[in-house]
Amino acid sequence: MDLEGFVSLCKRRGFVFPSGEIYGGYNGFFDYGPLGAELKNNLKKLWWRRMVHSRDDVVGLDSSIVTTPSVHKASGHVENFSDPMVDCKESKQRYRADQLMWAKVELEGVDGPEGTLGYVSMVEDGNVAAALQKAAQKMAIGCRCNDGADAATEATAEDDVVPMSAIGEPKVVKKDKHKLEDSRKKLLSCAKALRARMAKEQVEVWKKAEAEFSVQKMIWQSLSLQRGAKHQGTAAMIESKLEFAVQTHAKDLPAAVEALDLCLERNQGLDLLGVAMIESIEAIKNAALHADARQELAKMLEKAAEELGSGVVSRRGADLIALLGDCGIQEPKLESAIKAAWIAAGASEQSRSRALSAPLKPLVIKDMTEAVDEEVPLIPSPATQKPGSLTAARAFNLMFETNVGPYSDASSKSYLRPETAQGIFVNYKQVQYVTRQKVPFGIAQIGKAFRNEITPRQFLFRSREFEQMEIEYFIDPEADFKAFQEQWIQEMWNFLKAVGLKESLMDREVHEGNKLAHYARACTDIVFRYPFGTQELLGVAARGEYDLQQHAKASGQGMEYQVPGQKRKFVPHVIEPSLGVDRLFLALLCSAYDEDVVGDEKRSLLRFHPCVAPITCAVFPLMKKPPSLVEKARSLAARLRQRGWNVLYDEAGSIGKRYRRMDEVGTPFCCTVDFDTLEDDTVTVRRRDEPLEVVRMHCEDVTGFLDDACQLPM
């Protein structure tokens, strides 16, 4: 399922809602619904039980969200906790500069300004390289269309087809003129609507092709109206060619349609040969057709080149041959026909050479922090697709400011904490003293943090209010920090697997020296493959003594640890395992989501481990009557709740529908009270993951059964 599907599921089933939605709300803030709150709390409880209660070398802490600003000044957050930001002056949108990707579009083998077509940009999301490559190809097609329109002003009256831009107003009667404009408007709106529908409904490939074909027919009709009855035969040939592609289940031709949209929006015409050739080349490139079908399309192209004559090819042939090369298509007869007509038209050797040897250079993708001053005005804004509206990158501090007390001045200014770690560092000496812990030992904390993200996105992954589960583990500076770091990496990996994350979606990523934070000696991330790409889920950093030394200098308080029974003192070094609760929540949803077929019914379900499932068990009376069934079911549900589990009672609908509702929200067990229960005090227990295998057990045994099932694997 894609990210939009998870967002819809979370809202529909009560896991997560946008905060303040009835008023529009802010981006980057979310409210956890009834099921989301249960799932999130279960994750936090399990982490605390495993990392604190199951160890004798880790203790807990719950520090304040707002503290004196001196803490954040000493840690460097006031001066340095920022992201590079870029503004779009026209749309007023803001972007993180390191997430705004761009590339220069250049022709291979063409030096100087003539070889540069422009720049493309987009916000980093998904496959950036593929998206920028597509934008570059669209730019190249647009430039070629413009070149063709400019060359059309030199066309003679003997040319078979004259573009719109060369002849001005169409020489048609008033009635046909209105018909042409109506058709053009209908074309643009239809193309937009079709794309929106196809994206929304995700229709099959052949249906996409069929839909695109209906758009193409309007294009041919519009162009034929302008050019007169003389070219009706050519339009019919093109229609038959496209119909052939549809019947053979060719894929849709989005790049060509976008190019045609661009030309029509600018009121510039494409000659019919150019349209036919671009469409056919894209069909050959994109369609998974049999070799015979490829040859048939090539023959149609060859025939079109011969019939329409050299005048058209002189303006279009060079670009179309280059497009053939870009697509990696080798059709010698077709290329020969184009070249012959093109040379006969007297095209210059220079333009011929450029067309044959000027594919696009491979894109070099950079972010806006790498753009030099001369390049910034040339890079288009993703919002407007126009160059000249982006500002240079500048630092934007991510901390939320607040005021403490009744006055709003510099003396009362403070911040919402951007991380939970600093609360641990400033309390390290006090915690060590009261707990009498010896190095190595750790302090754990679960708490909220706040970052005023420039562009919060990807649902829960990058939000402005989030929750962290962190441990600061203090070690002897002479100890092997890499060994401690590896131990915590493995401990965290095992925890993630235990709560239900799929190991096949997890991996490790080691930060190289140039990517390390200024305070870190080493850092390894555990990454997860989310629907939007592989991203950091958890980090285990060796922070050295940086934080404790910073607070010692700023506060004047010693941060040294006295080794018991020795004169030796030292400032401990720190290993920090840090896990985002919200990122774990999203990763768990991705791992738990599944689809299967029971009987003839396809169902979606969440396969949560019983220890994290928001509803541990559901209890159903088989029927609402007699009242003794309902009374027995409610009594069993109340008894199970006393053991600390979240138990749902449900008597609405058929038993099958009740099972189905529980499967979708991840409930692992359902107990059904039936008429046999009234006789022998036994119930049926249905497992979510084995729906066809129902077991029967005594009511008193259900609690023991759930106890065993809900144990967290160690």
C-alpha positions as CSV (number, residue, x, y, z in Angstrom):
1,M,0.0,0.0,0.0
2,D,1.2,3.5,-0.7
3,L,1.5,6.3,1.8
4,E,-1.9,7.8,0.9
5,G,-3.5,4.4,1.6
6,F,-2.0,4.3,5.1
7,V,-3.1,7.9,5.8
8,S,-6.7,6.9,4.8
9,L,-6.6,3.7,6.8
10,C,-5.4,5.5,9.9
11,K,-8.1,8.1,9.7
12,R,-10.9,5.6,8.8
13,R,-10.1,3.2,11.6
14,G,-9.2,5.7,14.4
15,F,-5.5,5.4,14.5
16,V,-4.4,9.0,13.6
17,F,-6.3,12.2,12.7
18,P,-4.9,15.6,11.4
19,S,-4.9,17.9,14.4
20,G,-7.6,20.6,14.5
21,E,-9.0,19.4,11.2
22,I,-12.4,21.1,11.6
23,Y,-10.5,24.4,11.4
24,G,-8.1,23.4,8.7
25,G,-5.2,22.7,11.2
26,Y,-1.5,23.1,10.8
27,N,0.7,20.8,8.8
28,G,2.9,18.5,10.8
29,F,0.6,18.0,13.8
30,F,-1.4,14.9,14.4
31,D,-3.8,13.5,17.0
32,Y,-3.7,9.8,17.9
33,G,-7.2,8.3,18.0
34,P,-8.5,5.6,20.2
35,L,-6.7,2.7,18.5
36,G,-3.6,4.9,17.7
37,A,-3.3,5.9,21.4
38,E,-3.4,2.2,22.5
39,L,-0.9,1.1,19.9
40,K,1.5,4.0,20.7
41,N,1.3,3.4,24.5
42,N,1.9,-0.3,24.0
43,L,5.1,0.4,22.1
44,K,6.3,2.8,24.8
45,K,5.5,0.4,27.6
46,L,7.3,-2.5,25.9
47,W,10.4,-0.3,25.2
48,W,10.5,0.8,28.8
49,R,10.0,-2.7,30.1
50,R,12.8,-4.0,27.9
51,M,15.3,-1.2,28.2
52,V,14.8,-0.1,31.8
53,H,12.9,-2.7,33.9
54,S,14.8,-5.7,32.4
55,R,18.2,-4.2,33.1
56,D,20.0,-3.2,36.2
57,D,22.3,-0.6,34.5
58,V,19.6,1.7,33.1
59,V,17.3,4.0,35.1
60,G,14.5,6.3,34.0
61,L,14.0,10.1,33.8
62,D,11.2,12.4,32.8
63,S,12.6,15.9,32.2
64,S,10.7,19.1,31.5
65,I,9.8,20.2,28.0
66,V,10.6,23.8,28.7
67,T,13.8,24.7,30.6
68,T,16.1,27.6,30.9
69,P,17.4,28.8,27.6
70,S,20.9,28.5,29.0
71,V,20.6,24.7,28.4
72,H,20.0,25.2,24.7
73,K,22.7,27.9,24.4
74,A,25.3,25.6,26.0
75,S,24.3,22.7,23.8
76,G,24.6,24.8,20.7
77,H,21.0,24.6,19.6
78,V,20.4,28.4,19.8
79,E,23.2,29.1,17.4
80,N,23.4,26.0,15.2
81,F,20.1,24.1,15.3
82,S,18.9,25.1,11.9
83,D,18.1,23.8,8.4
84,P,18.9,25.6,5.2
85,M,15.8,27.3,3.8
86,V,14.9,28.6,0.3
87,D,11.9,30.9,-0.4
88,C,9.8,31.1,-3.6
89,K,9.2,34.9,-3.9
90,E,6.2,34.4,-6.2
91,S,4.3,31.6,-4.5
92,K,5.5,32.4,-1.0
93,Q,6.3,28.8,-0.4
94,R,9.3,27.7,1.6
95,Y,11.5,24.7,1.0
96,R,14.4,23.0,2.9
97,A,17.3,23.7,0.6
98,D,18.8,20.3,1.1
99,Q,15.6,18.7,0.0
100,L,15.1,20.9,-3.1
101,M,16.8,19.0,-5.8
102,W,17.9,20.4,-9.2
103,A,19.8,19.6,-12.3
104,K,21.2,21.4,-15.4
105,V,19.8,20.1,-18.7
106,E,22.5,20.0,-21.4
107,L,23.0,18.5,-24.8
108,E,25.7,16.0,-25.3
109,G,28.6,17.3,-27.4
110,V,27.2,20.8,-27.8
111,D,29.4,23.3,-25.9
112,G,28.6,26.8,-24.8
113,P,25.1,28.4,-24.2
114,E,23.6,26.5,-27.2
115,G,24.2,23.2,-25.3
116,T,22.2,24.3,-22.2
117,L,18.4,23.9,-22.4
118,G,17.7,25.1,-18.9
119,Y,17.3,23.7,-15.4
120,V,14.8,21.4,-13.7
121,S,13.9,21.1,-10.0
122,M,11.7,19.2,-7.6
123,V,11.2,18.6,-3.9
124,E,12.9,15.4,-2.8
125,D,10.3,12.7,-2.7
126,G,10.5,9.1,-3.9
127,N,12.6,8.5,-7.0
128,V,14.1,11.9,-7.6
129,A,16.4,10.8,-10.4
130,A,13.6,9.4,-12.5
131,A,11.4,12.4,-11.9
132,L,14.1,14.9,-12.9
133,Q,15.0,12.8,-15.9
134,K,11.4,12.9,-17.1
135,A,11.2,16.7,-16.5
136,A,14.4,17.1,-18.5
137,Q,13.0,15.0,-21.4
138,K,9.9,17.1,-21.3
139,M,12.0,20.3,-21.5
140,A,13.9,18.9,-24.4
141,I,10.7,18.1,-26.3
142,G,9.3,21.5,-25.5
143,C,12.5,23.2,-26.8
144,R,12.3,21.1,-30.0
145,C,8.7,22.1,-30.5
146,N,9.7,25.8,-30.1
147,D,12.5,25.3,-32.6
148,G,10.1,23.8,-35.1
149,A,7.7,26.7,-34.7
150,D,10.4,29.2,-35.3
151,A,11.6,27.4,-38.4
152,A,8.1,27.4,-39.7
153,T,8.2,31.1,-40.5
154,E,10.6,30.2,-43.3
155,A,8.3,27.5,-44.8
156,T,7.1,27.8,-48.3
157,A,3.6,27.5,-49.7
158,E,4.6,24.1,-51.1
159,D,5.1,22.6,-47.6
160,D,2.6,19.8,-47.1
161,V,1.7,21.0,-43.6
162,V,2.0,24.5,-42.2
163,P,1.9,24.9,-38.4
164,M,-0.7,27.2,-36.7
165,S,1.9,29.7,-35.6
166,A,3.0,30.3,-39.3
167,I,-0.4,30.9,-40.8
168,G,-2.1,32.9,-38.0
169,E,-5.8,32.5,-37.9
170,P,-7.2,29.2,-39.3
171,K,-8.7,29.6,-42.7
172,V,-12.0,28.1,-41.8
173,V,-15.5,29.3,-41.7
174,K,-16.8,31.0,-38.5
175,K,-18.7,27.9,-37.5
176,D,-15.6,25.7,-37.8
177,K,-13.5,28.3,-36.1
178,H,-15.6,28.0,-33.0
179,K,-15.6,24.3,-33.3
180,L,-11.8,24.2,-33.4
181,E,-11.5,26.4,-30.2
182,D,-14.1,24.3,-28.4
183,S,-12.3,21.1,-29.4
184,R,-9.0,22.6,-28.2
185,K,-10.5,23.5,-24.8
186,K,-12.1,20.2,-24.5
187,L,-8.8,18.5,-25.3
188,L,-7.0,20.2,-22.5
189,S,-9.7,19.7,-19.9
190,C,-10.2,16.1,-20.9
191,A,-6.5,15.3,-20.7
192,K,-6.3,16.8,-17.2
193,A,-9.5,14.9,-16.1
194,L,-8.3,11.6,-17.5
195,R,-5.0,11.8,-15.8
196,A,-6.6,12.7,-12.5
197,R,-9.0,9.8,-12.9
198,M,-6.3,7.3,-13.9
199,A,-4.1,8.3,-10.9
200,K,-7.0,8.1,-8.5
201,E,-8.5,4.8,-9.7
202,Q,-5.2,3.2,-10.8
203,V,-6.9,1.6,-13.8
204,E,-5.3,-1.2,-15.7
205,V,-2.6,-0.4,-18.3
206,W,-4.8,-1.2,-21.3
207,K,-7.6,1.0,-20.0
208,K,-5.1,3.8,-19.6
209,A,-4.1,3.4,-23.2
210,E,-7.7,3.3,-24.3
211,A,-8.4,6.6,-22.4
212,E,-5.3,8.2,-23.9
213,F,-6.5,7.1,-27.4
214,S,-9.8,9.1,-26.9
215,V,-7.7,12.2,-26.2
216,Q,-5.5,11.6,-29.3
217,K,-8.6,11.4,-31.5
218,M,-9.6,14.9,-30.4
219,I,-6.1,16.1,-31.2
220,W,-6.3,14.8,-34.7
221,Q,-9.7,16.3,-35.2
222,S,-8.5,19.7,-34.0
223,L,-5.5,19.7,-36.3
224,S,-7.5,18.3,-39.2
225,L,-10.0,21.1,-38.9
226,Q,-7.3,23.7,-39.3
227,R,-5.4,22.0,-42.1
228,G,-8.4,21.2,-44.2
229,A,-9.8,18.1,-45.9
230,K,-6.5,17.4,-47.6
231,H,-5.1,15.8,-44.4
232,Q,-8.1,13.9,-43.3
233,G,-6.5,10.7,-44.7
234,T,-3.4,11.3,-42.7
235,A,-5.4,11.8,-39.5
236,A,-7.3,8.6,-40.2
237,M,-4.0,6.7,-40.6
238,I,-2.8,8.0,-37.3
239,E,-6.0,7.1,-35.6
240,S,-5.8,3.5,-36.9
241,K,-2.2,3.3,-35.7
242,L,-3.1,4.4,-32.2
243,E,-6.1,2.0,-32.2
244,F,-3.8,-0.8,-33.2
245,A,-1.5,0.1,-30.2
246,V,-4.5,0.0,-27.9
247,Q,-5.8,-3.3,-29.2
248,T,-2.3,-4.8,-28.5
249,H,-2.4,-3.5,-25.0
250,A,0.3,-0.9,-25.4
251,K,1.0,1.3,-22.4
252,D,-0.2,4.8,-22.2
253,L,1.9,7.6,-23.8
254,P,2.1,10.3,-21.2
255,A,5.3,12.0,-22.4
256,A,3.8,12.6,-25.8
257,V,0.5,13.9,-24.5
258,E,2.3,16.3,-22.2
259,A,4.3,17.6,-25.2
260,L,1.1,18.2,-27.1
261,D,-0.6,19.9,-24.2
262,L,2.4,22.2,-23.9
263,C,2.2,23.2,-27.6
264,L,-1.6,23.7,-27.5
265,E,-1.3,25.8,-24.4
266,R,1.2,28.0,-26.1
267,N,-1.0,28.1,-29.2
268,Q,1.8,26.5,-31.2
269,G,1.1,23.7,-33.7
270,L,2.7,20.4,-34.3
271,D,2.7,19.1,-37.8
272,L,1.0,15.8,-38.3
273,L,4.2,14.0,-39.2
274,G,5.8,15.2,-36.0
275,V,2.8,14.1,-33.9
276,A,2.7,10.7,-35.6
277,M,6.4,10.1,-35.1
278,I,6.7,11.2,-31.5
279,E,3.6,9.2,-30.6
280,S,4.9,6.1,-32.5
281,I,8.4,6.3,-31.0
282,E,7.0,6.6,-27.5
283,A,4.7,3.7,-28.2
284,I,7.6,1.5,-29.3
285,K,9.6,2.6,-26.3
286,N,7.0,2.2,-23.7
287,A,4.8,-0.7,-24.9
288,A,5.7,-4.2,-24.1
289,L,4.8,-5.3,-27.6
290,H,5.7,-8.3,-29.6
291,A,8.5,-7.8,-32.2
292,D,5.9,-8.0,-35.0
293,A,4.0,-5.2,-33.5
294,R,7.1,-3.0,-33.2
295,Q,7.8,-3.6,-36.9
296,E,4.3,-2.8,-37.8
297,L,4.5,0.6,-36.1
298,A,7.8,1.3,-37.7
299,K,6.3,0.5,-41.2
300,M,3.5,3.0,-40.5
301,L,6.0,5.6,-39.6
302,E,8.1,5.0,-42.7
303,K,5.0,5.3,-44.8
304,A,4.1,8.6,-43.2
305,A,7.6,10.0,-43.8
306,E,7.3,9.0,-47.5
307,E,3.8,10.3,-48.1
308,L,4.0,13.6,-46.3
309,G,7.1,14.8,-48.1
310,S,10.4,16.6,-47.4
311,G,9.1,20.0,-46.3
312,V,7.8,18.7,-43.0
313,V,10.7,16.5,-42.3
314,S,13.2,19.3,-42.8
315,R,11.7,21.0,-39.7
316,R,11.0,17.9,-37.6
317,G,13.3,15.1,-38.8
318,A,16.4,16.1,-37.0
319,D,14.7,16.2,-33.6
320,L,12.8,13.0,-34.3
321,I,16.0,11.1,-35.2
322,A,17.6,12.3,-32.0
323,L,14.5,11.1,-30.1
324,L,14.9,7.7,-31.7
325,G,18.5,7.6,-30.4
326,D,17.5,8.7,-26.9
327,C,15.0,5.9,-26.8
328,G,17.5,3.3,-27.9
329,I,15.5,2.3,-30.9
330,Q,17.2,1.0,-34.0
331,E,14.9,1.1,-37.0
332,P,17.3,1.5,-40.0
333,K,14.7,1.8,-42.7
334,L,12.7,4.4,-40.8
335,E,15.9,6.5,-40.1
336,S,16.9,6.2,-43.8
337,A,13.5,7.5,-44.9
338,I,13.6,10.4,-42.6
339,K,17.2,11.3,-43.5
340,A,16.5,11.1,-47.2
341,A,13.6,13.5,-47.0
342,W,15.5,15.8,-44.7
343,I,18.6,16.0,-46.8
344,A,16.4,16.5,-49.9
345,A,14.9,19.6,-48.2
346,G,18.4,21.1,-48.0
347,A,19.0,21.0,-44.3
348,S,22.4,22.3,-43.3
349,E,25.3,20.0,-42.4
350,Q,25.6,21.7,-39.0
351,S,22.0,21.2,-38.0
352,R,22.1,17.6,-39.3
353,S,25.2,16.9,-37.2
354,R,23.7,18.4,-34.1
355,A,20.5,16.3,-34.4
356,L,22.4,13.1,-34.9
357,S,24.9,13.6,-32.0
358,A,23.1,15.6,-29.4
359,P,21.3,13.4,-26.9
360,L,20.9,14.8,-23.3
361,K,23.9,14.5,-21.0
362,P,23.4,12.4,-17.9
363,L,21.9,14.6,-15.2
364,V,24.1,15.7,-12.3
365,I,21.6,16.1,-9.4
366,K,22.4,18.5,-6.6
367,D,20.4,20.3,-3.8
368,M,20.1,24.0,-3.4
369,T,22.9,24.2,-0.8
370,E,25.2,23.3,-3.7
371,A,23.9,26.0,-6.1
372,V,26.4,28.9,-6.7
373,D,25.1,32.5,-6.8
374,E,25.1,32.5,-10.6
375,E,22.9,29.4,-10.8
376,V,20.2,30.4,-8.2
377,P,18.3,32.8,-10.6
378,L,18.2,30.1,-13.3
379,I,16.7,27.3,-11.2
380,P,12.9,27.1,-11.5
381,S,10.7,27.0,-8.4
382,P,8.8,23.7,-8.0
383,A,5.7,25.8,-7.2
384,T,5.7,27.9,-10.4
385,Q,8.2,26.1,-12.7
386,K,9.6,29.6,-13.4
387,P,13.2,30.6,-12.9
388,G,14.1,33.7,-11.0
389,S,11.8,33.3,-8.1
390,L,14.0,31.3,-5.7
391,T,16.1,33.0,-3.0
392,A,19.6,31.8,-2.0
393,A,19.7,29.3,0.9
394,R,19.8,30.7,4.4
395,A,19.7,29.2,7.9
396,F,16.4,28.8,9.6
397,N,16.4,27.9,13.4
398,L,14.1,25.0,14.0
399,M,13.3,25.7,17.7
400,F,9.9,26.9,18.8
401,E,10.2,30.0,20.9
402,T,7.9,30.7,23.9
403,N,7.8,33.1,26.8
404,V,7.9,32.1,30.5
405,G,5.9,34.3,32.9
406,P,3.7,37.3,32.3
407,Y,6.2,39.4,30.3
408,S,7.1,39.0,26.7
409,D,10.6,40.3,26.4
410,A,14.2,38.9,26.0
411,S,14.4,38.0,29.6
412,S,11.4,35.7,29.5
413,K,12.2,34.0,26.1
414,S,12.7,30.2,26.2
415,Y,12.2,27.3,23.8
416,L,10.3,24.0,23.5
417,R,13.0,21.4,23.6
418,P,14.1,20.1,20.1
419,E,15.3,16.8,21.6
420,T,15.0,15.0,24.9
421,A,18.8,14.3,25.3
422,Q,19.7,17.6,26.9
423,G,17.4,17.0,29.9
424,I,19.4,13.8,30.6
425,F,22.8,15.5,30.3
426,V,22.0,18.3,32.7
427,N,20.6,15.8,35.3
428,Y,23.4,13.2,34.8
429,K,25.3,13.9,38.0
430,Q,22.1,14.1,40.1
431,V,20.7,10.8,38.8
432,Q,24.0,9.0,39.2
433,Y,24.2,10.3,42.8
434,V,20.7,9.2,43.9
435,T,20.8,5.9,42.2
436,R,24.4,5.1,43.1
437,Q,25.0,3.7,39.6
438,K,28.5,2.9,38.4
439,V,29.8,3.6,35.0
440,P,28.9,2.1,32.6
441,F,25.2,3.0,33.1
442,G,22.4,4.6,31.2
443,I,19.5,7.0,31.7
444,A,16.4,6.4,29.6
445,Q,13.6,8.9,28.8
446,I,10.4,8.9,26.7
447,G,9.1,12.4,25.9
448,K,7.9,14.9,23.4
449,A,10.2,17.2,21.3
450,F,9.4,20.0,18.9
451,R,11.0,21.1,15.7
452,N,9.6,23.8,13.5
453,E,10.2,21.9,10.3
454,I,10.3,24.0,7.1
455,T,8.3,21.4,5.1
456,P,6.8,18.7,7.3
457,R,5.8,15.8,5.1
458,Q,5.5,12.1,4.7
459,F,2.7,11.8,7.3
460,L,4.1,10.9,10.7
461,F,7.7,10.6,9.6
462,R,8.6,14.3,9.6
463,S,6.3,16.2,11.9
464,R,6.6,19.3,14.1
465,E,5.6,17.6,17.3
466,F,6.9,14.1,17.9
467,E,8.0,11.7,20.6
468,Q,11.4,10.2,21.3
469,M,12.6,7.1,23.2
470,E,16.2,7.8,24.1
471,I,19.0,6.4,26.2
472,E,22.2,8.1,27.1
473,Y,24.6,5.4,28.1
474,F,27.7,6.7,30.0
475,I,31.0,4.8,29.5
476,D,34.6,5.1,30.5
477,P,36.5,7.1,27.9
478,E,39.2,4.5,27.9
479,A,36.7,1.7,27.1
480,D,36.1,0.4,23.5
481,F,33.2,2.7,22.5
482,K,32.7,0.7,19.3
483,A,31.9,-2.5,21.3
484,F,29.3,-0.6,23.3
485,Q,27.9,0.9,20.2
486,E,27.6,-2.5,18.5
487,Q,25.9,-3.9,21.6
488,W,23.2,-1.2,21.5
489,I,22.7,-1.5,17.8
490,Q,22.0,-5.2,18.2
491,E,19.8,-4.6,21.2
492,M,17.7,-2.1,19.3
493,W,17.5,-4.4,16.2
494,N,16.2,-7.2,18.4
495,F,13.6,-5.0,20.0
496,L,12.3,-3.8,16.6
497,K,12.0,-7.4,15.4
498,A,10.3,-8.4,18.6
499,V,7.5,-5.8,18.3
500,G,6.7,-6.9,14.8
501,L,8.9,-5.0,12.2
502,K,9.8,-7.1,9.2
503,E,13.5,-7.8,9.1
504,S,13.3,-7.8,5.3
505,L,12.4,-4.1,5.4
506,M,15.2,-3.1,7.8
507,D,18.9,-2.4,7.2
508,R,21.9,-0.7,8.7
509,E,23.5,2.5,7.4
510,V,26.9,3.7,8.7
511,H,27.6,7.4,8.6
512,E,30.8,8.3,6.9
513,G,33.2,10.8,8.4
514,N,32.0,13.7,6.3
515,K,28.3,13.0,7.2
516,L,28.8,12.8,11.0
517,A,27.4,15.4,13.3
518,H,30.0,17.7,14.8
519,Y,29.7,16.1,18.2
520,A,29.8,12.4,17.0
521,R,32.7,10.0,16.9
522,A,30.6,7.4,15.0
523,C,26.9,6.8,14.1
524,T,24.9,3.9,12.7
525,D,21.3,4.2,11.6
526,I,18.8,1.4,11.5
527,V,16.8,2.3,8.4
528,F,13.4,1.1,7.2
529,R,11.8,0.8,3.8
530,Y,8.8,3.0,4.0
531,P,6.3,3.5,1.1
532,F,8.1,6.8,0.2
533,G,11.6,5.3,0.4
534,T,14.2,4.0,2.8
535,Q,14.7,6.4,5.7
536,E,16.2,6.5,9.2
537,L,14.1,4.9,11.9
538,L,16.7,4.7,14.7
539,G,20.2,6.0,15.3
540,V,22.9,4.8,17.6
541,A,25.6,7.5,18.0
542,A,28.8,7.7,19.9
543,R,28.6,11.3,21.1
544,G,31.9,11.3,23.0
545,E,32.1,13.8,25.9
546,Y,30.9,16.8,23.9
547,D,27.6,17.4,25.6
548,L,28.9,17.0,29.2
549,Q,31.9,19.2,28.5
550,Q,29.7,21.9,27.0
551,H,27.4,22.0,30.1
552,A,30.4,21.9,32.4
553,K,32.0,24.9,30.7
554,A,28.7,26.9,30.6
555,S,27.4,26.1,34.1
556,G,30.7,25.9,35.9
557,Q,29.5,22.7,37.5
558,G,31.8,19.6,37.3
559,M,30.7,16.7,35.2
560,E,33.4,14.3,36.3
561,Y,32.7,10.8,37.6
562,Q,34.7,9.6,40.6
563,V,35.7,5.9,40.2
564,P,34.7,4.2,43.6
565,G,37.7,3.4,45.7
566,Q,40.1,5.2,43.3
567,K,41.4,8.7,42.9
568,R,40.7,8.5,39.1
569,K,38.1,10.9,37.7
570,F,36.9,11.4,34.2
571,V,34.1,12.9,32.1
572,P,32.2,9.9,30.7
573,H,31.7,9.4,27.0
574,V,28.2,8.7,25.7
575,I,26.5,6.1,23.5
576,E,23.0,7.3,22.4
577,P,20.4,4.9,21.0
578,S,17.6,7.2,19.8
579,L,14.3,6.0,18.4
580,G,11.3,8.1,17.2
581,V,8.0,6.7,18.5
582,D,6.0,8.1,15.6
583,R,8.4,6.7,13.0
584,L,8.2,3.3,14.8
585,F,4.4,3.6,14.8
586,L,4.4,4.1,11.0
587,A,6.9,1.4,10.4
588,L,4.9,-1.0,12.4
589,L,1.8,-0.2,10.3
590,C,3.7,-0.9,7.2
591,S,5.0,-4.2,8.5
592,A,1.6,-5.3,9.8
593,Y,-0.5,-4.5,6.8
594,D,-1.5,-7.5,4.7
595,E,-4.1,-8.8,2.3
596,D,-5.3,-12.3,1.8
597,V,-8.3,-14.3,0.6
598,V,-10.6,-16.3,2.8
599,G,-13.0,-18.3,0.8
600,D,-13.9,-16.0,-2.1
601,E,-13.4,-12.8,-0.2
602,K,-10.4,-10.6,-0.4
603,R,-9.6,-8.9,2.9
604,S,-7.1,-6.4,4.2
605,L,-5.9,-6.8,7.8
606,L,-3.2,-5.8,10.2
607,R,-1.0,-8.6,11.7
608,F,0.1,-6.9,14.9
609,H,1.9,-9.1,17.5
610,P,-0.5,-9.6,20.4
611,C,1.8,-7.7,22.7
612,V,1.4,-4.5,20.7
613,A,-2.1,-4.8,19.2
614,P,-4.4,-1.9,20.3
615,I,-7.2,-4.4,21.1
616,T,-5.8,-7.6,22.6
617,C,-9.1,-9.6,22.5
618,A,-12.7,-9.1,21.4
619,V,-15.6,-10.9,23.1
620,F,-18.8,-11.6,21.2
621,P,-22.1,-13.2,22.2
622,L,-23.3,-15.3,19.3
623,M,-26.6,-13.6,19.4
624,K,-28.3,-10.7,21.3
625,K,-30.8,-13.1,22.7
626,P,-31.3,-14.8,25.1
627,P,-30.0,-12.3,27.7
628,S,-28.0,-15.0,29.4
629,L,-25.6,-15.0,26.3
630,V,-25.1,-11.3,26.6
631,E,-24.6,-11.4,30.3
632,K,-22.0,-14.3,30.1
633,A,-20.1,-12.4,27.3
634,R,-20.0,-9.2,29.3
635,S,-18.8,-11.0,32.4
636,L,-15.9,-12.6,30.4
637,A,-14.9,-9.3,28.9
638,A,-14.8,-7.6,32.4
639,R,-12.7,-10.4,33.8
640,L,-10.1,-10.1,31.0
641,R,-10.0,-6.3,31.4
642,Q,-9.0,-6.8,35.0
643,R,-5.8,-8.4,33.8
644,G,-4.8,-5.1,32.1
645,W,-5.7,-5.9,28.5
646,N,-7.8,-3.7,26.2
647,V,-10.8,-5.9,25.5
648,L,-13.7,-5.0,23.1
649,Y,-17.2,-6.2,23.5
650,D,-19.3,-6.2,20.3
651,E,-22.8,-7.6,19.6
652,A,-23.7,-5.7,16.4
653,G,-24.0,-7.5,13.1
654,S,-23.3,-11.1,12.1
655,I,-20.4,-13.0,13.7
656,G,-18.6,-12.9,10.3
657,K,-18.8,-9.1,10.1
658,R,-17.6,-8.8,13.6
659,Y,-14.6,-11.0,12.9
660,R,-13.9,-8.9,9.8
661,R,-13.9,-5.6,11.7
662,M,-11.4,-7.0,14.2
663,D,-9.1,-8.3,11.5
664,E,-8.8,-4.9,9.9
665,V,-7.7,-3.2,13.1
666,G,-5.3,-6.0,14.0
667,T,-7.1,-7.7,16.9
668,P,-5.3,-11.1,17.3
669,F,-8.0,-13.0,19.2
670,C,-11.8,-13.2,19.3
671,C,-13.8,-15.1,21.9
672,T,-17.4,-16.1,21.1
673,V,-19.9,-17.0,23.8
674,D,-22.5,-19.5,22.3
675,F,-25.2,-21.8,23.7
676,D,-22.6,-24.4,24.6
677,T,-21.0,-21.9,26.9
678,L,-24.2,-21.8,29.0
679,E,-23.9,-25.6,29.4
680,D,-20.2,-26.3,29.9
681,D,-18.6,-22.8,30.5
682,T,-16.4,-23.1,27.3
683,V,-15.9,-20.5,24.5
684,T,-14.6,-20.6,21.0
685,V,-11.3,-18.7,20.4
686,R,-10.6,-17.6,16.9
687,R,-7.0,-16.6,15.9
688,R,-6.7,-13.7,13.4
689,D,-3.9,-15.4,11.5
690,E,-5.6,-18.8,11.4
691,P,-9.2,-17.8,10.8
692,L,-10.4,-21.3,9.8
693,E,-9.0,-23.0,12.9
694,V,-11.2,-22.2,15.8
695,V,-10.3,-23.8,19.2
696,R,-12.6,-24.3,22.2
697,M,-11.4,-23.8,25.8
698,H,-12.8,-23.3,29.3
699,C,-13.4,-19.6,30.2
700,E,-10.9,-19.9,33.1
701,D,-8.2,-20.9,30.6
702,V,-8.6,-17.8,28.4
703,T,-6.5,-15.6,30.7
704,G,-3.6,-18.0,30.7
705,F,-3.9,-18.4,26.9
706,L,-3.6,-14.6,26.5
707,D,-0.8,-14.4,29.0
708,D,1.3,-16.8,27.0
709,A,0.4,-15.2,23.6
710,C,1.3,-11.6,24.8
711,Q,4.8,-12.3,25.9
712,L,7.3,-10.1,24.1
713,P,9.9,-12.3,22.4
714,M,13.4,-11.6,23.8
